[in-house]
Amino acid sequence: MSVTMDIRESETGVVRVFHLDLPPEAIERYITQAGTGEWPLMYGLGAKKLSSAFVDVVDMRDLGQMPLTTYLHEAYSVPVEEMRADAPRLNALRGHVIVLPSQAFARTAQSITARTPLRWVGTYAEPRGQAITPPLRSQGAKGVVGTKPGKTAGGGSGADPRLVRWLILGVLIIVLSSVITVLSGGR
């Protein structure tokens, strides 16, 4: 059974996992984009665009004793709870697995359908960012942002007048030096 997945142009925070059922000697050819642009992996997904920098091919032997769920949690921050129902199936995989985060689809809206030798295993959401601090509630936090006492929001640049004078003096020195160099014939 093939599953079609729609990827939005604005998609972020999604990790898709596919099992790659090929003998070890055929893996490199399948996952590598040729100089001619031919890329069997992209064809196998039916993708319009794929960014090789974000395609993660995992040889399950390289994980040693680490379960795939632990790898997905540590490498992609996929919450363990998100994978709990699929954990036995994920951790039983052998051979090669391809992990495609949202960035792999290069911000291109497209529909993909995994074809042999790819088999879709699961799609998981990375955690969404949360507010680090509660909103400010003090009286000092209320009002117009960016104004100084005694100044209105539209009045003045707020730049230190001494700094402005030094900058003008520096520019004048550079201009004067250039004029002197030109008048002296560049000597």
N, C-alpha and C positions, 0 to 999 in steps of 0.2 A: 504494500500500500504506500503510495507516494503522498507526501504532504506538501502543499504549496504554502509558502510563507511570504507575506507582504512586508517589505521593509520600507519604512517611511524615510524621506530625506532627512528629517529632523530626529530620527531615532537615536537614542543614547541609552546606555546602561543595560543592554541586552546581550547575553552570551548564548550562542548556539553551539551545540556539540554534535559532531557527526563521527560515525565509525567509518574507517576506510578499509575495505576488504580487498586488499591486494597483497601479493607476495612481497617480501621485503625488497627484492631487487627491482620492483616496478614502482616503488613509492616515490623515489626522487624524480623520475620522469613525470609522474602524475602531478606532483605538487609544485614543480618549477615552471615558471613562465619562460618560454623559449625566446630567443632574440627576434624571431619572426612574429612574436605576439601570441603564438599558439600557447594555450594554457589549459590542459585537460581538467584541472580542478574547477576553473571558472565554467567550463562547458558542463561539467558534472553537476554543478549547482544550477545551471541555467541562468547565471548572473550576467547582468549587463556590464557591471564594473565591480572590480575587487582590488583591494589594496594589499599587495603582498607583504608589506611591512607589518600588517596586523593579523596575518594568517599564522596560527600557532599549530604546528604539527607535533604531536606528542607520541613518541614511541613509548608504549606502556612499560617496556622493560627498563627505560631510563628512570622511571619513578621508583624503582626498587620496591620497597615495602609500603610506599605511600599510596593510599587509595586515590582514585581519580577525584573523588569528592573533596578530599583535603587539598589536592592540587588546585581545583577550581576555586575553592574558598581562599587559599593563600595567594594565588596568582591573579584572580579576578574579583576577589571580595564577594563571591556569590555566597549568600547566607546559607548555612548548613540546613536550616529549616526549609529553604526553597528547594533543596535537593532531596529532602528526607524520603519522599515516596519513591524516587528513582534511584536512591543510593545503591541497593543491591544490584540493579542492572548496570549502573555506571561503573561500579567497582569490579564487576565481573568481566568487563571488556578486556580484550587482548589485542595485540597487534598495534595499529596506529589509530589515533583519534585526532580529528581536526577541530580546533576550538576557534570560533569566529565571533569576536566581540563586534558591537555595532560599528566601530571604526573601520572594520574590514570591508564594509560596503561603500566606503568613500562618499558618504553623504549623498548617495544616489537612490532615489525611489525606484524600487524594482521588486519583482516577484521572483522567488527562487523555488525550485523543486529539486530535491536531491535525487540523482539517478545513480544506478549501479556504476561504480563500486562504492558509492557513498550511501550511508544509511543514517537518517536523522535519529538522534538519540534523545535530545531534549533541548528546551529553551529555558533559560533562567535569567531572572532580573538581578542586576547588581543593586546594592542598597542605594536609596536616594539620600542626598545630603539632608542633614537636619540642622536646624538653627543651633548654634553653639551656646548662645546665651539668651536669656529671656529678654523681652523688650524692656527698654529703659523706662522707668516710671517716675523718676525724680522731677521736680519742678524745673531744674536746670536743663533737663533734656528737652523741654518744650520750647517752641518758638521757631524763629527763622534760622535756618542753618547757614553758616558762612558770614554772619555779620559780626562786627566788633562793637563793643559798647561805644556809644557816641557817634556811630556811623550808621547810615541807612543802607539798605541793600543795594541801592543804585548809586551811592555816592563814593567816589574815590576808588583807586585800585587796591588800596591796602598795602602797597609796597613801601618798604622802609625808605624814606627820602635820602638817607645817607648812602644806602646801597645804590640807588638810582644815580646819585652824583658820582660815585666811584666808577660805575659802568660808563657814564658819559665821558668821564676823564680818560678812562682806558681806551675808548673808541677814538677820542681826539688824539691821543698819543700815537695810536696805530696809523691814523690818517696823516698826521704830521710827519711821522717817520717815512711813510710811503712817498709823500710829496718831496721831502728832502732827498730821498734816494733817486727819484725821477729827475729832479733838478740838477743833481750832482752827476748825472750821466750813468747811474747804476754802479758807481765805484764803491 
